[in-house]
Amino acid sequence: MTWAATAVFGLCSVGMGAFVYVLVANIEPQPEYPELMTDALRLVGLAIAIAAVGIGVVFLLSAGQAYTW
């Protein structure tokens, strides 16, 4: 049963990465902010989303290896 906590954390991390990606993908430029600020925010958000999904995949693989009947 020790694999369950690892799997839950992995799923939460993958879900958070997908959530951040959706938020960043739907950012629209605002007239009071420069275009470069919007592009930088998209880049930082994409890096966070990729890192979260990567961490989640590692935890899910670890949980899969620890799972035994």
N, C-alpha and C positions, 0 to 999 in steps of 0.2 A: 504494500500500500504506500510505500515511500515514493513511488513514481507519480502518484496522483497530484501532489503539491507541485512537482516539477512540470507536469503537463498543464495544470491550471495556470501557472505563471507563464508558460510558453504561449498558451492560447490568449491570455490577456495581453501579452506583449505584441503578438501578431495583430490582434484586434486594435490595439492602440496605434500601432503603425499604420494600419489601414485608415483609421479615423483621422490621424494627422495628415495623411496623404490627401484624403477627400477635402479636408479643410483648406489645405494649401493649394490644391488644384482649383478651387473655386474663388480664390482671391481676385478681386477686381481692383484696378488702379483707382486711387482716390485723387481728386483734383488738388487737394491741399498737400499731397506728398509727392516727391519726385518719383519718376518711373524706376529709377535705380533702387529705391527703397523696396518697392514691390518685388522686383526681381531678386533682391538679396533675401527677402523674407521667404520667397518661394524656394530658393536654394537651401537656406537653413532648414526649412520645414521638410524638404525632401531628404536632406541628410539625416534628420531625426527619424523620419519614417523608415528609411532604409535600415538605420541602426536598430530600431525597435523590432522590425521584422526579422532581421538577422539574429538578434538575441533570442527572439521567440523560436525561431527554427532550431537554434542550437539547443535550447531547453527541451523542445519537443523531441528532437533526436535523442537527447539524453534520457528522457522519460521512456521513450520506446525501447532503448537498450536495457533499462532497469526493470521493465515490465516482465514479470514471469507469472506463470499460472501457478 
